[in-house]
Amino acid sequence: MTERSAAIIGGGVAGLALAVALARRPGWQVTVLEQAPALTEVGAGLQISPNGAAVLAALGLGPRLADRALRSRAVVLRDGFRGGQVLRIPMAADGPGFHLIHRADLVALLAEAAQAAGAELVLDAQAVALDPHGPRPQVVLQDGRTITADLLAGADGLHSGLRESILGPARPAFTRQVAWRALIPGDPQDPPEAQVFMGPARHLVSYPLRDGTLRNIVAVEERAEWADEGWNIRDDAAHLRAAFASFGGPVPGWLDQVQAPWLWGLFRHPVAANWFLGHGVLLGDAAHPTLPFMAQGANMALEDAWVLAAMLARHAEIPRALAAYQTARDARTRRIVAAADANARNYHLRAPLRPLAHLALRLGGRIAPRAPLRRFAWLWEHDVTRAHPLP
C-alpha cells in the first residue's frame, strides 16, 4: 500500500478529529501543526449535538465523550426580563444525544486518540508561509523548518492562512453584535440543561460543565460599537452587567460572579467558494465560519473531518477526493450557517413581535413540545458516518 502523508494546520476540534480518522487508516502518516506552545484551557463550553456525537462514536470515542461531558436533558427558552420559562424542548434519552463539554476536554480527548493512533502533534508550530499547489504542498514554520506532505489540511479557524492562500484576503462583515463569554463556579445540583434568556436586541445562553462544577455563559448584545474578532480580548465585567441589567431570574447572580469576561465581535464570513486547491483543503471554521446561534461550529468540524477522511479513503487521487468532499459538504454547511443567522433574529425580537412570539412558543410547547426538534431533524439527525461510511 502506498504511504501518504498529511500535514494538518491547527490542533483544534477539526484538525484533531481529522488526525484521528486518517491516522487509523492504513498507509497514512499524520502530523498536526499547532501554533500554541501547549494545549491549554482555551475556550469555554461547547454543545455537541447528535450529528457531532455520531462522529465521535464512529471514531470509537463515545465512551470517552460520556465520561467527560454532561448529557443534556433539555434546551429551555426563557424570558430575559423575568426568567420565566417560554418553551422547554426535551432531549431524547436514547441515541447519540446532546452533550455539554468544555472545549479543552474535547480537544484533550481528540489529542489523546490522535496520538494513540500514531499521529504526531507538533506544538509551537507557527506557519508563516503556505503553498498548497502541486502534489507536495509545503508549510514553512516560523523557526525555519519546512514541512512537505501529500495533503495539506487547513483546520486553522476563522483567520485561516490556508484559506487566504486559496481564496485571497477575507472580507467579513460586522454583524453589529458582540459576545461575551465567561466561566463561573457551578452548582452540581443544577440540571444538565442549556438555558437561553431572550430579550430585545440581546440574549444570554448558559449551561453547566464538568459535572456541574462550572457554569458556561455566553451573552450576545446588538450594538453599533465595533469590537475586534478574536478569542483573546478581555473586557470589564461591568460592561457585561450593564448590557444585561434588565434581565432577571438567575442572570444577575451569575453575572455578579464574572470577573474578567472575554469579548469578541461577531462577523459574518461567506462560506468558502472553493474548499481546496491542488492538494490543500479547508475544513471547520476555515471553510465555513458560522455565528454561534445554532451551536454547530464544533459539530460541523467533526462532520467535515469524517467526510474528508472517507473521501480520501474512497478516491486514490487526492484532488478527486477533495472535490468529492466539497460536493458532499457544501450545501449542508450553507444551510446550517443560514439557520444560525436566522436564530440570531429570533432570539432578539422587540415589541410588539416579542410577546406575540413568546405566546406562540408557549402554546406550541403545550401542544407539541418536541416540534422544535422535528423542525431541525435535518440537522441533528443527519449522520455523516452512515451517509459516507469509511470503506
Secondary structure as UniProt FT lines:
FT   STRAND          4..9
FT   HELIX           13..23
FT   TURN            26..27
FT   STRAND          28..33
FT   STRAND          45..48
FT   HELIX           50..58
FT   TURN            59..60
FT   HELIX           62..68
FT   STRAND          70..71
FT   STRAND          74..79
FT   TURN            80..82
FT   STRAND          85..90
FT   STRAND          99..102
FT   HELIX           103..116
FT   TURN            117..118
FT   STRAND          120..122
FT   STRAND          127..131
FT   STRAND          138..141
FT   TURN            142..143
FT   STRAND          146..148
FT   STRAND          151..154
FT   TURN            158..159
FT   HELIX           161..167
FT   STRAND          173..185
FT   TURN            188..189
FT   STRAND          193..199
FT   TURN            200..201
FT   STRAND          202..209
FT   TURN            210..213
FT   STRAND          214..222
FT   HELIX           237..243
FT   TURN            244..246
FT   TURN            249..250
FT   HELIX           251..256
FT   STRAND          262..268
FT   STRAND          276..277
FT   TURN            278..279
FT   STRAND          280..282
FT   HELIX           284..286
FT   TURN            292..293
FT   HELIX           297..314
FT   HELIX           318..347
FT   TURN            351..352
FT   HELIX           353..367
FT   TURN            369..370
FT   HELIX           371..375
FT   HELIX           377..380
FT   HELIX           384..387
//
